[in-house]
């Protein structure tokens, strides 16, 4: 099997003709904004990795600790900004929409940086740090409060010597729907949970109708997202991978551009000379 092409000019020809572009993004995009991934060596919050805390069981056993972890992540995200890759994607979407062409972002990230960069058509398949879901009534709501509740103010320090705050459950974030007051949880997909069926249906529709797919900053090992781009490639649709290194799916794609997404993506998505708007 031949190596994917790294010919930018050739990719730009394909890009110039695409009418419906799907961009799949992962942690590698946000890493360039300084967002911690909590994966791999050194990926700990206190003495725990994300998979120790991002589970329904962990929340059931110790909702205070889990909320400290997510409060810390929310507060960190409020100090971060979209980088050149986020901005290039958002600019591309706005520009192509004026030409009657479509760009949809399907992201595994929960940081909302795509939205903050200006992207409008974003599917957050793993949810968002800035949305909550009530464990009683099920209501999902946007929440950008800092802190998310008074009891969490100043809590969540990641240092391994920090003790748990042990916040009483009644003082943790609570539902504001009339007459509810149920315990809120982050509206993110935890380990052991399935993705939202409605979002997956929308994703399938996008994958089945796109004529160009970009895979940006994702390791292609987290399922089901790992099968999205190979599924598109199997239809004969061009797929271009932008990543720091090869992934298990690299050899299935037509293009591969190695390096930081903030460096490789902007020239790839810049206005093509054939564009009239």
Backbone as CSV, one residue per row, in Angstrom:
resi,resn,N_x,N_y,N_z,CA_x,CA_y,CA_z,C_x,C_y,C_z
1,UNK,0.841,-1.191,0.000,0.000,0.000,0.000,0.884,1.253,0.000
2,UNK,0.595,2.176,-0.910,1.422,3.371,-1.051,1.201,4.348,0.099
3,UNK,2.256,5.080,0.434,2.143,6.128,1.446,1.170,7.204,0.963
4,UNK,0.421,7.817,1.865,-0.409,8.954,1.472,0.469,10.093,0.947
5,UNK,-0.106,10.919,0.102,0.628,12.046,-0.468,0.754,13.184,0.542
6,UNK,1.871,13.897,0.473,2.040,15.117,1.271,2.175,16.328,0.345
7,UNK,1.613,16.185,-0.843,1.671,17.233,-1.863,0.556,18.256,-1.587
8,UNK,0.926,19.398,-1.024,-0.062,20.405,-0.651,-0.789,20.953,-1.875
9,UNK,-0.073,21.156,-2.964,-0.697,21.684,-4.174,-1.780,20.738,-4.681
10,UNK,-1.513,19.444,-4.606,-2.499,18.454,-5.043,-3.720,18.474,-4.126
11,UNK,-3.468,18.563,-2.810,-4.589,18.659,-1.872,-5.423,19.908,-2.171
12,UNK,-4.752,21.011,-2.461,-5.455,22.273,-2.709,-6.365,22.165,-3.944
13,UNK,-5.969,21.394,-4.932,-6.835,21.169,-6.097,-8.114,20.448,-5.686
14,UNK,-7.946,19.419,-4.868,-9.116,18.666,-4.391,-10.002,19.571,-3.541
15,UNK,-9.376,20.329,-2.655,-10.096,21.237,-1.759,-10.897,22.275,-2.552
16,UNK,-10.328,22.776,-3.633,-10.981,23.833,-4.413,-12.291,23.364,-5.049
17,UNK,-12.441,22.052,-5.239,-13.631,21.501,-5.887,-14.652,20.955,-4.900
18,UNK,-14.279,20.844,-3.619,-15.163,20.231,-2.622,-16.355,21.127,-2.322
19,UNK,-17.523,20.511,-2.241,-18.754,21.237,-1.916,-19.209,21.003,-0.482
20,UNK,-18.795,19.890,0.082,-19.260,19.505,1.427,-18.073,18.897,2.187
21,UNK,-17.453,19.718,3.025,-16.241,19.315,3.736,-16.579,18.949,5.186
22,UNK,-16.115,17.798,5.616,-16.243,17.396,7.023,-14.854,17.405,7.646
23,UNK,-14.737,18.061,8.803,-13.462,18.139,9.504,-13.602,17.452,10.858
24,UNK,-12.867,16.353,11.039,-12.879,15.601,12.295,-11.704,16.063,13.149
25,UNK,-11.957,16.510,14.369,-10.863,17.015,15.200,-10.789,16.290,16.536
26,UNK,-9.544,16.251,17.069,-9.293,15.615,18.354,-8.392,16.462,19.226
27,UNK,-7.855,15.846,20.257,-7.111,16.575,21.285,-5.901,17.322,20.743
28,UNK,-5.330,16.843,19.623,-4.146,17.487,19.075,-4.382,18.931,18.655
29,UNK,-5.614,19.269,18.292,-5.931,20.648,17.931,-5.842,21.538,19.165
30,UNK,-6.457,21.092,20.254,-6.498,21.910,21.468,-5.175,21.913,22.224
31,UNK,-4.365,20.880,22.034,-3.072,20.823,22.728,-2.225,22.052,22.402
32,UNK,-2.373,22.568,21.170,-1.597,23.744,20.777,-2.097,25.033,21.427
33,UNK,-3.252,24.946,22.092,-3.733,26.075,22.889,-3.336,25.913,24.353
34,UNK,-2.572,24.857,24.646,-2.130,24.616,26.020,-3.147,23.900,26.871
35,UNK,-4.061,23.172,26.233,-5.093,22.446,26.970,-4.540,21.093,27.414
36,UNK,-4.529,20.803,28.721,-4.033,19.499,29.176,-4.948,18.373,28.715
37,UNK,-4.341,17.236,28.328,-5.134,16.131,27.793,-5.420,15.050,28.832
38,UNK,-4.647,15.000,29.924,-4.790,13.963,30.952,-4.660,12.562,30.356
39,UNK,-3.825,12.466,29.324,-3.535,11.155,28.727,-2.037,10.953,28.693
40,UNK,-1.604,9.702,28.792,-0.182,9.391,28.659,0.619,9.791,29.883
41,UNK,1.941,9.793,29.720,2.849,10.085,30.833,2.596,11.483,31.375
42,UNK,2.488,11.569,32.677,2.283,12.861,33.316,0.860,13.371,33.234
43,UNK,-0.040,12.591,32.650,-1.415,13.051,32.473,-2.287,12.835,33.690
44,UNK,-1.850,13.329,34.825,-2.589,13.102,36.068,-3.177,14.402,36.614
45,UNK,-4.334,14.279,37.255,-4.882,15.333,38.114,-4.801,14.762,39.533
46,UNK,-3.993,15.418,40.363,-3.634,14.849,41.667,-3.024,13.457,41.435
47,UNK,-3.638,12.427,41.952,-3.064,11.091,41.750,-3.917,10.244,40.801
48,UNK,-4.828,10.895,40.091,-5.753,10.161,39.229,-5.587,10.560,37.769
49,UNK,-5.808,9.593,36.880,-5.935,9.891,35.464,-7.410,10.078,35.153
50,UNK,-7.679,10.644,33.972,-9.056,10.963,33.616,-9.965,9.739,33.696
51,UNK,-9.446,8.588,33.279,-10.305,7.398,33.274,-10.667,6.919,34.678
52,UNK,-9.969,7.459,35.710,-10.337,7.133,37.090,-11.493,7.995,37.591
53,UNK,-11.689,9.144,36.949,-12.668,10.125,37.428,-13.842,10.305,36.486
54,UNK,-13.607,10.135,35.190,-14.639,10.385,34.188,-15.480,9.133,33.954
55,UNK,-16.125,8.669,35.018,-16.984,7.488,34.931,-18.220,7.696,35.795
56,UNK,-19.333,7.064,35.446,-20.530,7.149,36.282,-20.281,6.599,37.694
57,UNK,-19.462,5.560,37.805,-19.182,4.969,39.118,-18.422,5.953,40.000
58,UNK,-17.414,6.611,39.432,-16.637,7.590,40.203,-17.533,8.719,40.693
59,UNK,-18.453,9.172,39.835,-19.350,10.265,40.220,-20.321,9.817,41.301
60,UNK,-20.786,8.588,41.172,-21.705,8.052,42.184,-21.022,7.922,43.538
61,UNK,-19.757,7.497,43.534,-19.027,7.291,44.791,-18.553,8.594,45.421
62,UNK,-18.115,9.523,44.572,-17.513,10.746,45.109,-17.779,11.928,44.163
63,UNK,-19.034,12.430,44.149,-19.348,13.534,43.230,-18.544,14.794,43.520
64,UNK,-18.138,15.001,44.773,-17.343,16.179,45.111,-15.994,16.146,44.403
65,UNK,-15.315,15.001,44.456,-14.006,14.884,43.798,-14.127,15.064,42.289
66,UNK,-15.131,14.426,41.698,-15.311,14.536,40.249,-15.622,15.977,39.858
67,UNK,-16.440,16.658,40.651,-16.738,18.052,40.337,-15.510,18.946,40.534
68,UNK,-14.655,18.635,41.500,-13.401,19.392,41.634,-12.563,19.277,40.356
69,UNK,-12.477,18.039,39.834,-11.704,17.779,38.614,-12.262,18.590,37.439
70,UNK,-13.585,18.560,37.280,-14.177,19.277,36.151,-14.183,20.784,36.370
71,UNK,-14.313,21.220,37.604,-14.213,22.650,37.889,-12.823,23.157,37.505
72,UNK,-11.796,22.382,37.866,-10.428,22.751,37.493,-10.302,22.864,35.978
73,UNK,-10.837,21.899,35.266,-10.731,21.902,33.807,-11.483,23.088,33.198
74,UNK,-12.654,23.401,33.739,-13.416,24.555,33.251,-12.622,25.845,33.459
75,UNK,-12.059,25.990,34.661,-11.326,27.222,34.969,-10.078,27.356,34.097
76,UNK,-9.392,26.227,33.837,-8.235,26.260,32.943,-8.669,26.703,31.550
77,UNK,-9.778,26.160,31.059,-10.227,26.474,29.710,-10.575,27.944,29.551
78,UNK,-11.041,28.574,30.618,-11.391,29.989,30.543,-10.158,30.873,30.347
79,UNK,-8.968,30.299,30.562,-7.728,31.053,30.359,-7.099,30.759,28.992
80,UNK,-7.690,29.844,28.229,-7.116,29.436,26.941,-7.862,30.093,25.780
81,UNK,-7.196,30.178,24.652,-7.791,30.804,23.464,-7.650,29.882,22.257
82,UNK,-8.559,30.016,21.291,-8.409,29.257,20.041,-7.064,29.559,19.387
83,UNK,-6.466,28.546,18.764,-5.193,28.752,18.088,-5.397,28.858,16.572
84,UNK,-4.282,28.895,15.853,-4.341,29.116,14.407,-5.151,28.050,13.674
85,UNK,-5.141,26.825,14.173,-5.919,25.760,13.523,-7.412,25.989,13.699
86,UNK,-7.847,26.300,14.939,-9.264,26.607,15.174,-9.720,27.763,14.289
87,UNK,-8.899,28.800,14.235,-9.265,30.005,13.485,-9.320,29.732,11.983
88,UNK,-8.391,28.907,11.484,-8.392,28.570,10.058,-9.652,27.800,9.683
89,UNK,-10.074,26.891,10.553,-11.287,26.109,10.301,-12.511,27.024,10.287
90,UNK,-12.599,27.923,11.265,-13.747,28.825,11.352,-13.797,29.770,10.146
91,UNK,-12.642,30.304,9.750,-12.593,31.201,8.604,-12.982,30.465,7.328
92,UNK,-12.517,29.228,7.205,-12.844,28.410,6.035,-14.351,28.173,5.946
93,UNK,-14.963,27.851,7.078,-16.412,27.614,7.095,-17.175,28.862,6.658
94,UNK,-16.811,30.014,7.220,-17.508,31.261,6.880,-17.332,31.607,5.403
95,UNK,-16.113,31.421,4.901,-15.812,31.774,3.510,-16.557,30.856,2.543
96,UNK,-16.481,29.547,2.791,-17.112,28.597,1.883,-18.640,28.708,1.928
97,UNK,-19.189,29.066,3.078,-20.651,29.191,3.170,-21.153,30.302,2.249
98,UNK,-20.355,31.346,2.058,-20.740,32.431,1.152,-20.714,31.973,-0.303
99,UNK,-20.046,30.852,-0.558,-19.962,30.294,-1.910,-20.968,29.153,-2.112
100,UNK,-21.820,28.931,-1.099,-22.782,27.841,-1.195,-22.178,26.475,-0.913
101,UNK,-21.019,26.478,-0.264,-20.341,25.234,0.096,-20.441,25.044,1.613
102,UNK,-20.372,23.797,2.072,-20.609,23.501,3.487,-19.364,22.964,4.172
103,UNK,-19.171,23.385,5.409,-18.111,22.848,6.266,-18.743,22.474,7.601
104,UNK,-18.549,21.245,8.017,-19.044,20.785,9.311,-17.874,20.260,10.129
105,UNK,-17.797,20.688,11.390,-16.774,20.204,12.316,-17.391,19.140,13.212
106,UNK,-16.779,17.980,13.247,-17.178,16.910,14.168,-16.007,16.728,15.122
107,UNK,-16.192,17.108,16.384,-15.061,17.116,17.307,-15.250,16.175,18.489
108,UNK,-14.126,15.586,18.907,-14.108,14.786,20.135,-13.808,15.669,21.346
109,UNK,-13.452,16.933,21.097,-13.046,17.823,22.179,-14.259,18.389,22.917
110,UNK,-14.077,18.650,24.207,-15.174,19.152,25.027,-14.915,20.580,25.494
111,UNK,-13.970,21.270,24.848,-13.507,22.569,25.344,-14.190,23.775,24.700
112,UNK,-14.997,23.572,23.676,-15.731,24.633,22.972,-14.826,25.619,22.237
113,UNK,-13.557,25.301,22.038,-12.665,26.231,21.348,-13.072,26.456,19.887
114,UNK,-13.662,25.447,19.256,-14.140,25.646,17.879,-15.231,26.716,17.849
115,UNK,-16.155,26.638,18.792,-17.233,27.630,18.836,-16.675,29.016,19.138
116,UNK,-15.728,29.080,20.064,-15.145,30.378,20.411,-14.346,30.975,19.250
117,UNK,-13.832,30.106,18.375,-13.105,30.584,17.192,-14.058,31.129,16.130
118,UNK,-15.340,30.763,16.228,-16.327,31.236,15.268,-16.990,30.169,14.434
119,UNK,-16.599,28.905,14.611,-17.266,27.823,13.870,-18.723,27.729,14.321
120,UNK,-19.617,27.563,13.354,-21.049,27.524,13.661,-21.614,26.107,13.569
121,UNK,-21.125,25.336,12.605,-21.643,23.978,12.428,-20.692,22.997,13.113
122,UNK,-20.900,22.807,14.413,-20.026,21.982,15.237,-20.849,20.890,15.918
123,UNK,-20.396,19.654,15.791,-20.998,18.532,16.503,-20.010,18.058,17.559
124,UNK,-20.359,18.242,18.818,-19.489,17.862,19.935,-19.906,16.470,20.407
125,UNK,-19.285,15.449,19.819,-19.781,14.091,20.053,-19.531,13.611,21.481
126,UNK,-18.579,14.227,22.185,-18.317,13.843,23.572,-18.865,14.849,24.569
127,UNK,-19.670,15.808,24.095,-20.277,16.783,24.990,-19.412,18.022,25.181
128,UNK,-19.711,18.763,26.258,-19.014,20.027,26.518,-18.790,20.229,28.009
129,UNK,-17.605,20.773,28.328,-17.308,21.147,29.712,-18.256,22.218,30.215
130,UNK,-18.839,22.971,29.306,-19.646,24.119,29.686,-21.142,23.868,29.504
131,UNK,-21.508,22.601,29.607,-22.912,22.223,29.677,-23.077,21.250,30.842
132,UNK,-24.230,21.312,31.476,-24.524,20.407,32.587,-25.766,19.592,32.257
133,UNK,-25.888,18.452,32.917,-27.097,17.631,32.788,-27.575,17.246,34.169
134,UNK,-28.866,17.415,34.407,-29.417,17.090,35.718,-29.587,15.585,35.859
135,UNK,-29.125,15.049,36.982,-29.251,13.607,37.214,-30.672,13.226,37.625
136,UNK,-31.516,14.221,37.894,-32.907,13.943,38.269,-33.858,14.131,37.091
137,UNK,-33.880,15.351,36.509,-34.844,15.630,35.442,-34.261,15.496,34.040
138,UNK,-32.931,15.395,33.937,-32.294,15.205,32.644,-32.072,16.461,31.840
139,UNK,-32.443,17.631,32.385,-32.295,18.879,31.637,-30.827,19.183,31.355
140,UNK,-30.544,19.543,30.101,-29.202,19.946,29.688,-29.188,21.461,29.517
141,UNK,-28.188,22.122,30.107,-28.129,23.579,30.035,-26.697,24.051,29.872
142,UNK,-26.532,25.146,29.116,-25.218,25.786,29.013,-24.897,26.455,30.345
143,UNK,-23.628,26.401,30.749,-23.224,27.013,32.014,-21.766,27.432,31.910
144,UNK,-21.553,28.752,31.858,-20.198,29.290,31.789,-19.845,30.047,33.065
145,UNK,-20.586,29.775,34.151,-20.328,30.466,35.419,-18.932,30.133,35.948
146,UNK,-18.299,31.098,36.562,-16.974,30.894,37.177,-16.953,31.537,38.562
147,UNK,-16.967,30.706,39.620,-17.028,29.243,39.632,-18.437,28.756,39.291
148,UNK,-18.577,27.478,39.029,-19.882,26.950,38.658,-20.837,26.969,39.843
149,UNK,-20.308,26.900,41.077,-21.109,27.071,42.291,-20.185,27.607,43.381
150,UNK,-20.733,28.314,44.387,-19.874,28.936,45.411,-18.943,27.958,46.116
151,UNK,-19.422,26.742,46.389,-18.621,25.782,47.160,-17.351,25.352,46.427
152,UNK,-17.336,25.486,45.095,-16.170,25.060,44.320,-15.159,26.191,44.104
153,UNK,-15.469,27.380,44.542,-14.541,28.490,44.339,-13.196,28.191,45.015
154,UNK,-12.118,28.307,44.242,-10.786,28.057,44.770,-10.432,26.590,44.933
155,UNK,-11.330,25.698,44.540,-11.079,24.263,44.679,-10.596,23.675,43.357
156,UNK,-10.117,22.424,43.415,-9.719,21.720,42.199,-8.245,21.773,41.880
157,UNK,-7.406,22.278,42.796,-5.964,22.337,42.532,-5.448,20.945,42.158
158,UNK,-4.609,20.859,41.103,-4.182,19.549,40.604,-3.002,18.934,41.340
159,UNK,-2.359,19.682,42.227,-1.179,19.184,42.930,-1.496,17.887,43.675
160,UNK,-0.642,16.864,43.548,-0.924,15.567,44.180,-1.007,15.617,45.695
161,UNK,-0.482,16.665,46.317,-0.557,16.778,47.765,-1.846,17.437,48.242
162,UNK,-2.665,17.895,47.312,-3.917,18.560,47.671,-4.944,17.548,48.166
163,UNK,-5.593,17.855,49.267,-6.627,16.976,49.810,-7.965,17.253,49.142
164,UNK,-8.802,16.230,49.082,-10.154,16.408,48.562,-10.897,17.443,49.391
165,UNK,-11.713,18.261,48.716,-12.492,19.285,49.421,-13.649,18.682,50.202
166,UNK,-14.114,17.500,49.773,-15.222,16.807,50.443,-16.418,17.743,50.629
167,UNK,-16.846,18.325,49.529,-17.980,19.246,49.544,-19.272,18.446,49.726
168,UNK,-20.144,18.855,50.652,-21.433,18.162,50.829,-22.211,18.160,49.522
169,UNK,-22.878,17.065,49.228,-23.540,16.909,47.934,-24.572,18.002,47.706
170,UNK,-25.193,18.495,48.774,-26.205,19.535,48.595,-25.600,20.877,48.174
171,UNK,-24.287,21.025,48.333,-23.614,22.274,47.947,-22.955,22.194,46.572
172,UNK,-23.018,21.046,45.939,-22.488,20.894,44.583,-23.473,21.511,43.587
173,UNK,-23.100,21.683,42.315,-24.014,22.308,41.343,-25.378,21.620,41.309
174,UNK,-26.424,22.453,41.370,-27.794,21.929,41.431,-28.624,22.480,40.270
175,UNK,-29.624,21.709,39.885,-30.506,22.070,38.778,-31.356,23.286,39.137
176,UNK,-31.485,24.198,38.176,-32.272,25.409,38.396,-33.643,25.343,37.743
177,UNK,-33.990,24.190,37.178,-35.341,24.026,36.649,-36.344,24.105,37.796
178,UNK,-37.477,24.690,37.533,-38.488,24.922,38.569,-38.854,23.639,39.306
179,UNK,-38.674,23.666,40.617,-39.086,22.550,41.469,-38.179,21.338,41.436
180,UNK,-37.013,21.436,40.788,-36.147,20.256,40.661,-35.051,20.231,41.727
181,UNK,-34.023,21.098,41.564,-32.882,21.154,42.491,-32.068,19.857,42.510
182,UNK,-32.146,19.062,41.428,-31.376,17.823,41.359,-29.882,18.086,41.212
183,UNK,-29.074,17.077,41.508,-27.626,17.171,41.372,-27.264,17.227,39.888
184,UNK,-26.441,18.205,39.528,-25.962,18.314,38.155,-24.674,17.521,37.970
185,UNK,-24.446,17.057,36.762,-23.187,16.440,36.358,-22.713,17.135,35.087
186,UNK,-21.432,17.047,34.771,-20.974,17.583,33.486,-21.661,16.842,32.338
187,UNK,-22.069,17.576,31.315,-22.717,16.934,30.170,-21.655,16.481,29.174
188,UNK,-20.869,15.518,29.609,-19.832,14.923,28.779,-20.032,13.407,28.779
189,UNK,-19.507,12.773,27.732,-19.615,11.315,27.642,-18.468,10.703,28.433
190,UNK,-18.813,9.977,29.478,-17.817,9.364,30.341,-17.443,7.971,29.836
191,UNK,-16.309,7.476,30.320,-15.896,6.114,29.998,-17.009,5.150,30.419
192,UNK,-17.365,4.240,29.517,-18.425,3.291,29.807,-19.793,3.751,29.353
193,UNK,-19.900,4.999,28.882,-21.173,5.511,28.383,-21.167,5.522,26.852
194,UNK,-22.352,5.495,26.262,-22.473,5.515,24.807,-22.723,6.939,24.328
195,UNK,-22.354,7.196,23.079,-22.583,8.510,22.496,-24.073,8.722,22.244
196,UNK,-24.477,9.967,22.248,-25.860,10.337,22.012,-26.305,9.844,20.627
197,UNK,-27.401,9.098,20.591,-27.861,8.478,19.344,-28.241,9.515,18.297
198,UNK,-28.829,10.631,18.719,-29.233,11.667,17.765,-28.010,12.301,17.104
199,UNK,-26.968,12.562,17.911,-25.751,13.143,17.343,-25.095,12.161,16.384
200,UNK,-25.060,10.885,16.758,-24.465,9.878,15.874,-25.205,9.786,14.549
201,UNK,-26.528,9.934,14.579,-27.316,9.922,13.345,-26.929,11.098,12.455
202,UNK,-26.758,12.283,13.066,-26.333,13.461,12.310,-24.929,13.266,11.738
203,UNK,-24.046,12.670,12.543,-22.677,12.418,12.091,-22.686,11.483,10.879
204,UNK,-23.467,10.410,10.959,-23.545,9.465,9.846,-24.009,10.151,8.572
205,UNK,-24.969,11.059,8.708,-25.483,11.794,7.549,-24.367,12.639,6.914
206,UNK,-23.586,13.292,7.758,-22.486,14.108,7.248,-21.435,13.251,6.540
207,UNK,-21.092,12.124,7.159,-20.066,11.257,6.593,-20.506,10.647,5.264
208,UNK,-21.796,10.405,5.126,-22.314,9.770,3.909,-22.440,10.742,2.743
209,UNK,-22.449,12.052,3.033,-22.682,13.025,1.973,-21.492,13.936,1.687
210,UNK,-20.431,13.855,2.503,-19.287,14.744,2.269,-18.488,14.291,1.049
211,UNK,-17.803,15.264,0.430,-16.938,14.924,-0.705,-15.464,15.219,-0.407
212,UNK,-15.173,15.619,0.828,-13.795,15.772,1.303,-13.828,15.686,2.817
213,UNK,-12.872,14.964,3.399,-12.809,14.797,4.852,-11.396,15.113,5.330
214,UNK,-11.311,15.918,6.389,-10.030,16.216,7.029,-10.035,15.612,8.422
215,UNK,-8.924,14.987,8.785,-8.748,14.422,10.123,-7.633,15.236,10.785
216,UNK,-7.973,15.976,11.838,-7.044,16.959,12.376,-6.771,16.719,13.862
217,UNK,-5.520,16.373,14.178,-5.112,16.273,15.576,-5.792,15.176,16.354
218,UNK,-6.054,14.047,15.727,-6.668,12.930,16.440,-5.854,11.657,16.218
219,UNK,-5.762,10.857,17.249,-4.935,9.648,17.216,-5.591,8.497,16.472
220,UNK,-6.887,8.639,16.165,-7.627,7.576,15.468,-7.609,6.254,16.231
221,UNK,-7.684,6.361,17.572,-7.744,5.131,18.369,-8.958,5.106,19.293
222,UNK,-9.669,6.235,19.418,-10.847,6.281,20.287,-12.091,6.005,19.449
223,UNK,-12.815,4.963,19.825,-14.013,4.589,19.069,-15.241,5.233,19.697
224,UNK,-16.273,5.517,18.872,-16.395,5.173,17.452,-15.732,6.174,16.502
225,UNK,-15.215,7.292,17.024,-14.661,8.322,16.132,-13.559,7.778,15.231
226,UNK,-12.830,6.755,15.698,-11.708,6.217,14.931,-12.141,5.607,13.599
227,UNK,-13.410,5.222,13.487,-13.859,4.590,12.235,-14.494,5.587,11.278
228,UNK,-14.699,6.837,11.711,-15.393,7.802,10.856,-14.650,8.041,9.542
229,UNK,-13.377,8.430,9.628,-12.625,8.755,8.410,-12.371,7.531,7.528
230,UNK,-11.975,6.367,8.086,-11.837,5.185,7.240,-13.138,4.825,6.510
231,UNK,-14.258,5.101,7.164,-15.562,4.851,6.550,-15.743,5.754,5.319
232,UNK,-15.319,6.997,5.441,-15.394,7.928,4.316,-14.424,7.500,3.212
233,UNK,-13.204,7.148,3.598,-12.202,6.726,2.615,-12.669,5.496,1.840
234,UNK,-13.398,4.605,2.517,-13.885,3.391,1.864,-14.893,3.703,0.758
235,UNK,-15.502,4.883,0.823,-16.431,5.308,-0.238,-15.687,5.887,-1.438
236,UNK,-14.343,6.021,-1.307,-13.561,6.609,-2.369,-13.420,8.112,-2.264
237,UNK,-13.863,8.668,-1.139,-13.776,10.117,-0.917,-12.385,10.468,-0.389
238,UNK,-11.774,11.541,-0.885,-10.444,11.928,-0.398,-10.471,12.268,1.091
239,UNK,-9.500,11.738,1.822,-9.334,12.050,3.243,-7.914,12.562,3.445
240,UNK,-7.782,13.675,4.148,-6.473,14.261,4.440,-6.275,14.297,5.943
241,UNK,-5.154,13.754,6.386,-4.834,13.697,7.813,-3.776,14.754,8.149
242,UNK,-4.060,15.542,9.190,-3.116,16.548,9.687,-2.808,16.162,11.136
243,UNK,-1.582,15.716,11.376,-1.275,15.190,12.705,0.236,15.255,12.944
244,UNK,0.624,15.145,14.207,2.043,15.175,14.553,2.768,13.907,14.122
245,UNK,2.022,12.826,13.961,2.639,11.544,13.625,1.638,10.660,12.904
246,UNK,2.120,9.553,12.367,1.222,8.580,11.748,0.275,8.011,12.800
247,UNK,-0.899,7.574,12.336,-1.870,6.928,13.211,-2.209,5.556,12.613
248,UNK,-2.951,4.727,13.339,-3.324,3.423,12.782,-4.113,3.508,11.473
249,UNK,-4.708,4.690,11.198,-5.528,4.831,9.988,-4.806,5.523,8.846
250,UNK,-3.593,6.007,9.069,-2.900,6.842,8.089,-2.849,6.226,6.691
251,UNK,-2.530,4.954,6.615,-2.329,4.317,5.309,-3.623,4.182,4.500
252,UNK,-4.755,4.466,5.115,-6.025,4.392,4.382,-6.367,5.710,3.686
253,UNK,-5.588,6.758,3.969,-5.962,8.088,3.506,-5.161,8.519,2.280
254,UNK,-5.710,9.481,1.531,-5.027,9.961,0.330,-3.894,10.941,0.667
255,UNK,-4.104,11.742,1.725,-3.111,12.750,2.091,-2.733,12.629,3.568
256,UNK,-1.483,12.974,3.862,-1.027,13.049,5.251,-0.038,14.201,5.367
257,UNK,-0.344,15.144,6.268,0.533,16.294,6.491,0.986,16.276,7.942
258,UNK,2.276,16.070,8.127,2.831,15.893,9.475,3.310,17.223,10.046
259,UNK,3.012,17.433,11.330,3.450,18.648,11.999,2.331,19.233,12.840
260,UNK,2.600,20.337,13.529,1.569,20.977,14.350,0.409,21.464,13.474
261,UNK,-0.804,21.195,13.909,-1.984,21.579,13.119,-2.038,23.084,12.873
262,UNK,-1.586,23.855,13.857,-1.612,25.306,13.713,-0.686,25.803,12.625
263,UNK,0.259,24.953,12.221,1.196,25.299,11.144,0.754,24.724,9.806
264,UNK,0.298,23.468,9.816,-0.027,22.787,8.557,-1.408,23.131,8.014
265,UNK,-2.366,23.416,8.892,-3.747,23.580,8.442,-4.042,24.925,7.763
266,UNK,-3.581,26.066,8.306,-3.930,27.343,7.676,-3.596,27.445,6.188
267,UNK,-2.389,27.036,5.734,-2.140,27.130,4.289,-2.982,26.152,3.473
268,UNK,-3.376,25.047,4.090,-4.205,24.067,3.380,-5.619,24.600,3.146
269,UNK,-6.129,25.376,4.109,-7.518,25.843,4.031,-7.642,27.286,3.557
270,UNK,-6.537,27.932,3.261,-6.585,29.323,2.818,-7.357,29.448,1.503
271,UNK,-7.790,30.659,1.216,-8.566,30.922,0.006,-7.797,30.437,-1.229
272,UNK,-8.481,29.638,-2.053,-7.879,29.128,-3.281,-8.050,30.149,-4.391
273,UNK,-7.112,30.202,-5.295,-7.129,31.212,-6.355,-8.370,31.128,-7.234
274,UNK,-9.024,29.965,-7.237,-10.218,29.813,-8.074,-11.483,30.304,-7.370
275,UNK,-11.391,30.631,-6.098,-12.572,31.102,-5.367,-12.911,32.525,-5.797
276,UNK,-14.182,32.762,-6.063,-14.590,34.081,-6.566,-15.063,35.010,-5.451
277,UNK,-15.295,34.477,-4.254,-15.733,35.305,-3.122,-14.682,35.251,-2.034
